Amino acid sequence: MNTQNFINIFPMGEKNEAYAQYFAGQSYLNMLSTTGVTIGNVTFEPGCRNNWHIHHKGGQILLVTAGRGYYQEWGKSAQELNPGDVVNIPPETRHWHGASPNSWFAHLAVEVPAEGASNEWLEPVSEEDYNKLK
């Protein structure tokens, strides 16, 4: 693993096999909290990103801890993410997030608790659209 210039304060965790079908590339997951508020440290290898998806009812907050990545809402341009960035994703917002093509990336994914909250996984981000990113 070449993680040059990639320092994350939280351990990377194991390969994210449980959600691998919803990712292009390899991600790793370390659940930091599963009681009350769910918080996962998600680490992405360069080029890895998750599919478009929607958090129904509860929403999500991303706290970027390491590397360089992207967040994109449906119908909007992708925004670059760097350590210290915070993304507040309202419920019912179609989006994706992941690493830049040439950098590892990590964020804490905080699931906003809500009665009946669920995630809906959709199609992968197109290679054409992803390859337009720096």
C-alpha positions, -999 to +999 in steps of 0.1 A: +000+000+000+014+034-010+000+058+014+026+086+010+014+118+026-017+101+040-020+103+077-053+096+094-059+099+131-083+069+131-073+033+123-083+023+087-102-008+096-108-039+075-117-041+038-153-030+034-166-063+021-202-058+034-207-028+011-182-037-017-210-040-042-218-003-038-182+009-044-159+012-074-125+003-060-114-007-025-127+009+006-121+001+043-145+005+072-138+010+109-170+015+129-163+040+157-198+041+171-229+019+166-249+030+196-270+062+194-252+080+166-236+057+140-201+069+130-179+050+106-143+059+095-144+052+058-111+050+039-109+050+001-079+039-020-071+063-049-099+062-075-124+045-051-159+060-047-193+049-037-223+046-059-250+073-061-271+069-030-298+085-009-302+087+029-339+086+035-352+105+066-319+108+085-293+124+063-255+122+068-226+144+078-191+138+064-161+150+084-130+148+062-099+136+081-073+128+055-064+128+018-083+144-011-117+134-024-149+146-039-186+150-030-213+155-056-250+160-054-272+151-084-274+179-109-245+199-094-207+200-100-185+178-078-167+197-050-132+188-039-128+177-003-097+181+019-090+175+056-111+197+078-140+200+054-175+192+066-204+182+043-239+182+057-261+160+035-298+166+040-322+136+038-334+126+004-303+141-014-289+119-042-251+120-040-218+102-040-184+107-024-150+092-027-113+096-034-097+116-061-080+095-088-045+099-074-050+103-036-061+082-007-091+097+011-108+093+045-139+107+062-160+100+092-195+092+081-220+103+107-255+089+102-281+114+115-305+094+136-342+094+126-371+071+129-373+049+099-340+061+084-326+040+055-301+041+027-310+035-010-281+025-032-283+035-068-261+032-099-223+037-100-208+071-109-201+069-146-164+064-155-168+093-180-180+117-153-154+105-128-125+108-152-133+145-158-122+151-122-086+162-114 
